[in-house]
């Protein structure tokens, strides 16, 4: 429902929903163009003490080069490059001597925190945005937006008003319906958070049985990491896939995504270019696995086969074409997992913990944007090449707008490693569009006295 409010009340220039890796990249892009004013506010759902700018599986190293940082591909002279971070923190020589192209996730997370600190942006943590509502001026045009949010600690509901809104919130952790029962909450861990709980689990129960549920890179990383932990624990990875496949993003494919040669591709957002390039492939980025990791897992499985021909006796097993259909808590506080196979409709197994390597979801964000439905140019939220939401012609006042990042991405693009390849361009497109609309507003205000 539209709000009617006096828009002469002081409003912010910009409210940005989300301050994870995408939010920090957008802030850097705005800062580079002197567009990060004191009237810009970021709302982040994570609490400050537990803020994680990287949300995917915490593997030891990124799959991307250190040059795929927040800004280098757009402006290598920027003070926010990864190399400048290394120099500023006295780590440049150490990193150079390590001869590593791919930084550790721990170091890259520290780089993102360093960037966030240098930006000195106005960030409010622990704020969950529940809705974005239009506010009309006296002429009936939407002149501003009311961003309603809830404090994660106190539960208090508040609102901020801004002429422009960038909605780039972190996708929520997705857990399959079969694992969402309240009684299973302490026994089911998402793949982006499980490493924090594993040490205490194995300390209390060195012979713990752990299930990994999911397909592709995230599940493979979790399975491989658990294999690398010394102990007597057992791990079974259940995947719907019939076989594990490596990704096919060769340097040639990456170049066509990041450095297109045709004007048509140049105008496309990088997510669309990636989709077109990968369209000819039989592999999807959500189900494929980095070749080096795939080889590592295969070698480990081979070593088990040499020592024990019966794969059912291996401590680390991969069960192909297995899908979880039900889960329940046992009387002794474990998880009884029922999995379906082509041959067996229901095969139960009991575990001390289940790791859900099932990615992230977006439906919460679309619910927050439901109040915009009557303004949209179509039945659902869509965006243009600069991520601005497509509204009906004439409904917005000059300078007003909402940008939504995430709707163009497929499942694989939700992975931080894949995002890094397109992050700088996404930030540049968005920042230029935001500032272009501000210029339109200034021009409109200057026109008024001229017309008199």
C-alpha positions as CSV (number, residue, x, y, z in Angstrom):
1,X,0.0,0.0,0.0
2,X,1.3,3.4,-1.0
3,X,2.1,5.9,1.8
4,X,1.3,9.6,1.6
5,X,3.9,11.6,3.6
6,X,5.3,15.0,3.5
7,X,8.5,14.5,1.5
8,X,9.9,17.8,2.7
9,X,10.9,16.0,5.8
10,X,14.7,15.4,5.6
11,X,15.4,12.1,4.0
12,X,18.6,10.1,3.4
13,X,20.2,10.1,-0.1
14,X,20.5,6.3,-0.1
15,X,19.6,3.3,2.0
16,X,21.6,0.1,1.1
17,X,20.1,-3.1,2.4
18,X,22.9,-5.5,3.0
19,X,26.6,-5.1,3.9
20,X,28.2,-8.4,3.0
21,X,30.7,-8.8,0.2
22,X,28.2,-7.3,-2.3
23,X,27.3,-4.4,-0.1
24,X,31.0,-3.6,0.6
25,X,31.7,-3.8,-3.2
26,X,28.9,-1.3,-3.9
27,X,30.1,1.0,-1.2
28,X,33.6,1.0,-2.7
29,X,32.2,1.7,-6.2
30,X,30.2,4.7,-4.8
31,X,33.2,5.9,-2.8
32,X,35.4,5.8,-5.9
33,X,32.9,8.2,-7.5
34,X,32.4,10.5,-4.5
35,X,28.9,9.1,-4.2
36,X,29.1,7.7,-0.6
37,X,27.7,10.8,1.2
38,X,27.1,11.1,5.0
39,X,23.4,10.6,4.1
40,X,24.0,7.0,3.0
41,X,23.1,4.3,5.4
42,X,23.6,0.5,5.2
43,X,21.4,-2.0,7.0
44,X,22.9,-5.4,7.7
45,X,21.0,-8.3,9.2
46,X,24.1,-9.9,10.8
47,X,25.1,-8.7,14.3
48,X,28.3,-6.7,14.2
49,X,30.2,-9.1,16.6
50,X,29.4,-12.0,14.3
51,X,29.6,-10.2,10.9
52,X,30.8,-12.5,8.1
53,X,31.4,-10.7,4.8
54,X,31.9,-14.1,3.1
55,X,28.9,-16.5,3.6
56,X,29.8,-19.6,1.5
57,X,31.6,-22.8,2.6
58,X,34.7,-21.8,4.5
59,X,37.3,-23.7,2.4
60,X,40.9,-22.9,2.9
61,X,41.4,-20.9,-0.3
62,X,39.3,-19.0,-2.7
63,X,38.8,-20.4,-6.2
64,X,39.5,-17.0,-7.7
65,X,42.7,-15.0,-8.1
66,X,43.6,-12.2,-5.7
67,X,43.1,-9.8,-8.6
68,X,39.4,-10.6,-8.6
69,X,38.9,-8.3,-5.6
70,X,36.4,-5.5,-5.1
71,X,37.8,-3.0,-7.6
72,X,41.1,-4.0,-9.4
73,X,39.5,-5.0,-12.7
74,X,37.8,-1.6,-12.8
75,X,40.5,0.6,-11.3
76,X,43.8,-1.0,-10.3
77,X,45.0,2.3,-8.8
78,X,42.2,2.3,-6.2
79,X,43.2,2.5,-2.6
80,X,40.7,-0.5,-2.0
81,X,42.6,-3.1,-4.0
82,X,43.8,-6.3,-2.4
83,X,47.4,-5.4,-3.1
84,X,47.0,-2.1,-1.3
85,X,45.5,-4.0,1.6
86,X,48.6,-6.2,1.7
87,X,50.8,-3.2,1.6
88,X,48.8,-1.2,4.3
89,X,48.8,-4.2,6.7
90,X,52.5,-5.0,6.1
91,X,51.8,-8.4,4.5
92,X,52.8,-7.7,0.9
93,X,56.3,-9.4,1.1
94,X,54.9,-12.3,3.1
95,X,52.1,-12.9,0.5
96,X,54.6,-12.5,-2.4
97,X,56.9,-15.1,-0.9
98,X,54.0,-17.5,-0.5
99,X,53.7,-17.6,-4.3
100,X,49.9,-18.0,-3.9
101,X,47.6,-16.7,-6.6
102,X,44.5,-17.6,-4.6
103,X,44.3,-16.0,-1.1
104,X,42.9,-17.9,1.9
105,X,39.3,-17.2,2.7
106,X,40.4,-16.0,6.1
107,X,42.8,-13.4,4.6
108,X,40.2,-12.3,2.0
109,X,37.6,-11.9,4.8
110,X,40.1,-9.7,6.6
111,X,40.6,-7.7,3.4
112,X,36.8,-7.1,3.3
113,X,36.8,-6.0,6.9
114,X,39.7,-3.6,6.2
115,X,37.8,-2.1,3.3
116,X,34.7,-1.7,5.4
117,X,36.8,0.1,8.1
118,X,38.4,2.5,5.5
119,X,35.0,3.3,4.0
120,X,33.8,4.7,7.3
121,X,30.2,4.1,6.1
122,X,27.2,4.5,8.3
123,X,26.3,0.8,9.0
124,X,23.6,-0.4,11.3
125,X,24.1,-4.1,12.2
126,X,21.4,-6.5,13.3
127,X,18.7,-4.9,11.2
128,X,16.4,-7.2,9.2
129,X,14.5,-5.3,6.5
130,X,10.9,-6.4,6.3
131,X,9.4,-4.1,3.6
132,X,10.1,-1.2,1.3
133,X,7.1,1.1,0.8
134,X,6.6,3.9,-1.7
135,X,6.0,7.5,-0.5
136,X,4.2,9.8,-2.9
137,X,4.6,13.6,-3.3
138,X,1.7,16.1,-3.9
139,X,1.7,15.2,-7.6
140,X,1.2,11.5,-7.0
141,X,4.7,10.5,-8.1
142,X,6.8,8.2,-5.9
143,X,9.3,10.6,-4.4
144,X,10.9,8.5,-1.7
145,X,10.9,5.1,0.0
146,X,10.2,4.0,3.5
147,X,12.5,1.1,4.5
148,X,11.0,-0.8,7.4
149,X,13.3,-2.9,9.5
150,X,13.4,-4.9,12.8
151,X,16.2,-4.9,15.4
152,X,17.4,-8.4,15.7
153,X,18.2,-8.0,19.4
154,X,15.3,-5.9,20.8
155,X,12.6,-6.7,18.2
156,X,11.9,-3.0,17.8
157,X,10.5,-2.0,14.5
158,X,11.9,1.2,12.9
159,X,11.9,2.9,9.5
160,X,14.3,5.0,7.4
161,X,13.3,7.2,4.5
162,X,15.4,7.7,1.4
163,X,15.1,8.8,-2.2
164,X,17.1,5.9,-3.4
165,X,17.4,2.3,-2.1
166,X,19.9,-0.4,-3.1
167,X,18.6,-3.9,-2.1
168,X,21.5,-6.3,-2.0
169,X,20.9,-8.2,1.1
170,X,22.6,-11.5,1.8
171,X,20.6,-14.5,0.7
172,X,19.3,-16.5,3.7
173,X,20.7,-19.9,4.5
174,X,18.6,-22.5,2.7
175,X,17.9,-25.8,4.5
176,X,15.6,-28.4,2.9
177,X,12.1,-28.8,4.3
178,X,12.8,-32.3,5.6
179,X,15.5,-30.9,7.9
180,X,13.6,-27.9,9.3
181,X,11.8,-29.5,12.2
182,X,12.4,-27.6,15.4
183,X,13.5,-30.7,17.1
184,X,16.4,-31.0,14.6
185,X,17.6,-27.4,14.9
186,X,20.7,-28.2,17.0
187,X,21.6,-31.2,14.9
188,X,21.4,-29.6,11.4
189,X,24.3,-27.3,10.4
190,X,24.5,-25.2,7.2
191,X,27.6,-25.6,5.2
192,X,28.6,-22.0,5.7
193,X,28.7,-22.3,9.5
194,X,29.4,-25.9,10.4
195,X,33.2,-25.6,11.0
196,X,32.5,-23.6,14.2
197,X,30.4,-26.5,15.7
198,X,32.5,-29.5,14.5
199,X,35.4,-29.2,17.1
200,X,33.0,-29.4,20.1
201,X,31.1,-32.3,18.4
202,X,34.2,-34.3,17.8
203,X,35.6,-33.5,21.3
204,X,32.4,-34.8,22.9
205,X,32.0,-37.7,20.5
206,X,35.2,-38.7,18.7
207,X,33.4,-41.4,16.8
208,X,30.6,-39.2,15.5
209,X,28.7,-40.1,12.4
210,X,28.1,-37.0,10.1
211,X,26.0,-36.7,7.0
212,X,26.6,-34.2,4.3
213,X,23.6,-33.4,2.2
214,X,23.8,-31.5,-1.1
215,X,25.4,-31.3,-4.6
216,X,28.3,-29.6,-6.2
217,X,31.1,-27.4,-4.8
218,X,29.8,-26.6,-1.4
219,X,29.0,-30.2,-0.5
220,X,32.4,-31.3,-1.9
221,X,34.3,-28.7,0.1
222,X,32.5,-29.8,3.3
223,X,33.2,-33.5,2.6
224,X,36.8,-32.8,1.9
225,X,37.3,-30.6,4.9
226,X,35.8,-33.2,7.2
227,X,38.2,-35.8,5.7
228,X,41.1,-33.6,6.5
229,X,40.2,-33.4,10.2
230,X,42.1,-36.0,12.2
231,X,39.9,-38.3,14.3
232,X,37.7,-41.4,14.2
233,X,34.6,-39.8,12.8
234,X,32.6,-41.2,9.9
235,X,31.1,-39.1,7.1
236,X,28.6,-40.0,4.4
237,X,27.9,-37.6,1.6
238,X,24.4,-38.0,0.0
239,X,24.1,-36.4,-3.4
240,X,21.3,-36.5,-6.0
241,X,23.9,-36.5,-8.8
242,X,24.7,-39.8,-10.5
243,X,28.4,-38.7,-10.8
244,X,30.6,-35.9,-9.6
245,X,31.6,-33.5,-12.4
246,X,34.3,-30.9,-12.7
247,X,33.4,-27.3,-13.8
248,X,34.4,-26.2,-17.3
249,X,35.2,-22.5,-16.6
250,X,38.5,-22.4,-18.5
251,X,40.5,-19.1,-18.8
252,X,38.9,-18.7,-22.2
253,X,35.4,-18.9,-20.8
254,X,36.3,-16.5,-17.9
255,X,37.7,-14.0,-20.4
256,X,34.5,-14.0,-22.5
257,X,32.6,-13.3,-19.3
258,X,34.8,-10.6,-17.8
259,X,36.1,-9.0,-21.0
260,X,33.5,-9.3,-23.7
261,X,34.4,-8.2,-27.3
262,X,30.9,-7.4,-28.8
263,X,28.9,-4.3,-28.0
264,X,25.9,-6.5,-27.3
265,X,27.7,-8.4,-24.6
266,X,29.2,-5.2,-23.2
267,X,25.7,-3.9,-22.5
268,X,24.7,-7.1,-20.7
269,X,25.1,-7.5,-17.0
270,X,27.8,-10.0,-16.2
271,X,25.3,-12.5,-14.8
272,X,23.5,-12.7,-18.2
273,X,26.9,-13.0,-20.0
274,X,27.8,-15.9,-17.7
275,X,24.5,-17.6,-18.3
276,X,24.9,-17.2,-22.1
277,X,28.4,-18.6,-22.1
278,X,27.5,-21.5,-19.8
279,X,24.4,-22.1,-21.8
280,X,26.3,-24.2,-24.3
281,X,27.7,-26.4,-21.5
282,X,26.0,-29.5,-20.1
283,X,27.3,-28.5,-16.7
284,X,25.7,-25.9,-14.4
285,X,27.8,-24.0,-12.0
286,X,25.6,-25.1,-9.1
287,X,26.4,-28.8,-9.6
288,X,30.0,-28.7,-10.8
289,X,33.1,-29.0,-8.7
290,X,36.5,-27.4,-9.1
291,X,38.8,-29.9,-10.9
292,X,41.5,-29.8,-8.3
293,X,39.1,-30.5,-5.5
294,X,37.5,-33.3,-7.5
295,X,40.8,-34.9,-8.1
296,X,41.6,-34.6,-4.4
297,X,38.4,-36.4,-3.4
298,X,38.9,-39.1,-6.0
299,X,42.4,-39.8,-4.8
300,X,41.2,-40.1,-1.2
301,X,38.4,-42.5,-2.3
302,X,41.0,-44.5,-4.3
303,X,43.2,-44.8,-1.2
304,X,40.2,-46.2,0.8
305,X,39.6,-48.7,-2.0
306,X,43.1,-50.0,-1.8
307,X,42.9,-50.6,1.9
308,X,39.3,-51.9,1.9
309,X,37.5,-53.2,-1.2
310,X,34.1,-53.0,0.5
311,X,33.0,-49.3,0.1
312,X,30.3,-49.8,2.8
313,X,33.1,-50.1,5.4
314,X,34.9,-46.8,4.4
315,X,34.9,-44.1,7.0
316,X,34.3,-41.5,4.2
317,X,31.6,-42.5,1.7
318,X,29.8,-40.9,-1.2
319,X,26.3,-42.1,-1.9
320,X,25.2,-41.2,-5.4
321,X,21.5,-40.7,-6.4
322,X,20.5,-40.4,-2.8
323,X,17.8,-37.9,-1.8
324,X,16.7,-37.2,1.8
325,X,12.9,-37.6,2.1
326,X,12.4,-37.5,5.9
327,X,14.3,-36.8,9.1
328,X,13.5,-37.2,12.8
329,X,15.1,-36.9,16.1
330,X,15.8,-40.1,18.0
331,X,15.3,-40.7,21.7
332,X,19.0,-40.5,22.3
333,X,19.3,-37.1,20.5
334,X,20.5,-38.1,17.1
335,X,19.1,-37.7,13.6
336,X,17.4,-40.6,11.8
337,X,17.7,-39.7,8.1
338,X,15.5,-41.5,5.5
339,X,17.0,-41.3,2.0
340,X,15.5,-42.4,-1.3
341,X,17.4,-44.2,-4.0
342,X,16.4,-45.5,-7.4
343,X,16.3,-49.0,-6.0
344,X,15.1,-48.3,-2.4
345,X,12.3,-45.9,-1.7
346,X,13.2,-45.4,2.0
347,X,16.6,-46.3,3.5
348,X,17.1,-45.0,7.1
349,X,20.5,-44.2,8.7
350,X,21.4,-42.5,12.0
351,X,23.8,-39.6,12.4
352,X,25.1,-37.3,15.2
353,X,24.9,-34.3,12.9
354,X,23.8,-33.4,9.4
355,X,25.5,-30.7,7.3
356,X,23.1,-29.1,4.8
357,X,25.2,-28.0,1.8
358,X,22.2,-26.7,0.0
359,X,23.0,-23.1,-0.8
360,X,21.0,-20.0,-0.2
361,X,17.5,-18.7,-0.9
362,X,16.0,-15.3,-1.9
363,X,12.3,-15.5,-1.2
364,X,12.5,-13.3,1.9
365,X,13.8,-10.5,-0.3
366,X,10.9,-10.7,-2.7
367,X,8.5,-10.6,0.2
368,X,10.1,-7.3,1.4
369,X,9.5,-5.9,-2.1
370,X,5.8,-6.9,-2.3
371,X,4.5,-3.3,-1.5
372,X,6.0,-2.3,-4.9
373,X,3.8,-4.7,-6.9
374,X,1.4,-2.0,-8.2
375,X,4.3,0.1,-9.5
376,X,6.1,-2.7,-11.5
377,X,6.3,-2.9,-15.2
378,X,5.1,-6.5,-15.3
379,X,3.8,-9.2,-13.0
380,X,7.0,-9.6,-11.0
381,X,10.3,-7.8,-10.0
382,X,12.7,-7.5,-12.9
383,X,15.7,-5.2,-13.4
384,X,17.5,-3.4,-16.2
385,X,21.1,-3.8,-17.1
386,X,22.2,-1.6,-14.2
387,X,20.0,-3.5,-11.7
388,X,17.4,-0.8,-11.4
389,X,13.9,-2.2,-10.9
390,X,11.7,-1.8,-14.0
391,X,8.8,0.4,-12.9
392,X,5.9,1.6,-15.0
393,X,6.8,4.8,-16.9
394,X,6.1,8.0,-15.1
395,X,5.5,6.6,-11.6
396,X,8.8,7.8,-10.1
397,X,9.8,11.4,-9.4
398,X,13.3,12.5,-10.7
399,X,16.1,11.1,-8.7
400,X,14.0,8.4,-7.1
401,X,14.8,4.7,-7.6
402,X,15.4,1.2,-6.3
403,X,18.2,-1.2,-7.4
404,X,18.0,-4.9,-6.7
405,X,21.0,-7.2,-7.0
406,X,20.5,-10.9,-7.0
407,X,17.5,-11.5,-9.3
408,X,19.7,-12.1,-12.4
409,X,22.0,-14.6,-10.7
410,X,21.5,-18.4,-11.0
411,X,22.3,-20.8,-8.1
412,X,26.0,-20.9,-8.9
413,X,26.3,-17.1,-8.9
414,X,25.3,-17.1,-5.2
415,X,28.7,-18.7,-4.4
416,X,31.2,-16.0,-3.3
417,X,34.0,-17.4,-5.5
418,X,31.8,-17.0,-8.7
419,X,30.7,-13.6,-7.5
420,X,34.3,-12.3,-7.2
421,X,34.7,-12.6,-11.0
422,X,31.9,-10.1,-11.6
423,X,31.7,-8.1,-8.4
424,X,33.7,-5.0,-9.5
425,X,31.6,-4.6,-12.7
426,X,28.4,-5.1,-10.8
427,X,29.4,-2.4,-8.4
428,X,30.4,0.0,-11.2
429,X,27.2,-0.4,-13.1
430,X,25.1,0.2,-10.0
431,X,27.1,3.2,-8.7
432,X,27.0,4.9,-12.1
433,X,23.2,4.3,-12.4
434,X,22.6,5.7,-8.8
435,X,24.6,8.8,-9.5
436,X,23.1,9.3,-13.0
437,X,19.6,9.4,-11.4
438,X,20.8,11.9,-8.8
439,X,22.0,14.1,-11.7
440,X,18.5,13.9,-13.3
441,X,17.0,15.1,-10.0
442,X,19.4,18.1,-9.9
443,X,18.7,18.9,-13.5
444,X,14.9,18.8,-12.8
445,X,15.2,21.1,-9.8
446,X,17.3,23.6,-11.8
447,X,14.7,23.5,-14.6
448,X,11.8,24.7,-12.4
449,X,13.0,28.3,-12.0
450,X,14.1,28.4,-15.6
451,X,10.6,27.6,-16.7
452,X,9.2,30.5,-14.7
